[in-house]
Amino acid sequence: MNKTLTVALALGGGFLGGLLTRYIAPPATFAQNKTPITKEIRAQIFTLVDSSDHTLGVFTTEPVFGSVSPYVGGAAPVRIVLRDSKGREIWIAGGSGIRPVTER
């Protein structure tokens, strides 16, 4: 066989194979639609645990003691607290910077 015939047969076989796979092969699958991104998570307490399900810390809110409510309706001001597994404060936000002696 000469080169021209070999190239023509290879090209024709490629086209025929491509055509057959379009009509014989199963249809292509597509990935599922993306799940919508959660814009808000609501909880009163977040408990942080390790892979063994042991509590490492608790992220919560607490009322600010000894402060007068600046809010209409008497809603008590709160602070955000991160406590370790023994209940000691690791981090706080809001409220007074002065902590009671019992928490030092």
PLY file of the C-alpha trace (Angstrom):
ply
format ascii 1.0
element vertex 104
property float x
property float y
property float z
element edge 103
property int vertex1
property int vertex2
end_header
0.00 0.00 0.00
1.17 3.45 -0.66
1.35 6.31 1.83
-1.62 8.20 0.40
-3.95 5.22 0.73
-2.74 4.52 4.29
-3.32 8.13 5.36
-6.75 8.19 3.68
-7.82 4.95 5.38
-6.57 6.18 8.80
-8.40 9.49 8.39
-11.59 7.80 7.20
-11.43 5.30 10.09
-11.01 8.14 12.57
-14.02 10.02 11.21
-16.13 6.86 11.11
-15.13 5.95 14.67
-15.98 9.44 15.91
-19.33 9.33 14.14
-20.20 5.91 15.57
-19.31 6.87 19.14
-21.58 9.91 18.89
-24.63 7.78 18.10
-23.82 4.43 19.74
-22.04 5.39 22.97
-24.13 6.29 26.04
-24.77 9.98 26.55
-22.22 11.96 28.51
-22.97 12.52 32.17
-22.75 15.90 33.76
-22.01 16.87 37.34
-24.94 17.74 39.54
-25.83 21.34 40.14
-23.94 22.98 42.96
-25.73 23.12 46.27
-26.42 26.69 47.31
-23.94 28.20 49.73
-25.34 28.64 53.22
-25.36 32.33 53.99
-26.25 32.06 57.65
-25.75 29.56 60.45
-27.75 30.15 63.61
-26.98 28.60 66.96
-26.81 29.61 70.60
-23.69 27.56 71.36
-20.94 26.11 69.18
-19.01 23.25 70.77
-15.60 22.57 69.26
-14.61 18.89 69.36
-11.62 16.86 68.16
-11.68 13.72 66.03
-12.36 11.59 69.14
-15.44 13.69 70.01
-13.77 15.25 73.08
-14.81 18.83 73.79
-11.99 21.29 73.15
-13.92 24.49 73.68
-17.26 26.25 73.68
-18.10 29.39 71.71
-21.15 31.12 73.19
-22.63 34.36 74.48
-23.06 35.42 78.09
-24.80 38.35 79.74
-22.57 41.20 80.91
-22.88 41.35 84.69
-23.38 44.64 86.48
-24.16 46.75 83.42
-27.25 48.82 82.79
-29.10 47.91 79.62
-28.81 50.62 76.97
-31.45 48.86 74.89
-35.13 49.69 74.70
-37.18 46.95 76.30
-34.50 45.96 78.79
-32.55 43.46 76.65
-29.38 42.70 78.56
-26.09 43.36 76.76
-24.06 40.26 76.02
-20.45 39.39 75.33
-19.08 36.65 73.09
-16.92 34.11 74.91
-14.65 31.24 73.88
-14.00 28.85 76.76
-11.67 25.86 76.89
-12.72 22.35 77.96
-12.25 23.27 81.65
-14.48 26.34 81.40
-11.72 28.98 81.50
-12.03 32.01 79.23
-9.69 31.94 76.26
-11.11 34.93 74.40
-13.90 37.48 74.93
-15.44 40.23 72.83
-17.82 42.91 73.99
-18.89 43.83 77.47
-16.53 45.30 80.00
-12.82 44.65 79.91
-12.89 44.18 83.68
-13.55 40.59 84.71
-14.84 39.53 88.12
-12.21 38.20 90.53
-13.77 34.74 90.34
-12.83 34.47 86.61
-9.16 35.44 86.84
0 1
1 2
2 3
3 4
4 5
5 6
6 7
7 8
8 9
9 10
10 11
11 12
12 13
13 14
14 15
15 16
16 17
17 18
18 19
19 20
20 21
21 22
22 23
23 24
24 25
25 26
26 27
27 28
28 29
29 30
30 31
31 32
32 33
33 34
34 35
35 36
36 37
37 38
38 39
39 40
40 41
41 42
42 43
43 44
44 45
45 46
46 47
47 48
48 49
49 50
50 51
51 52
52 53
53 54
54 55
55 56
56 57
57 58
58 59
59 60
60 61
61 62
62 63
63 64
64 65
65 66
66 67
67 68
68 69
69 70
70 71
71 72
72 73
73 74
74 75
75 76
76 77
77 78
78 79
79 80
80 81
81 82
82 83
83 84
84 85
85 86
86 87
87 88
88 89
89 90
90 91
91 92
92 93
93 94
94 95
95 96
96 97
97 98
98 99
99 100
100 101
101 102
102 103
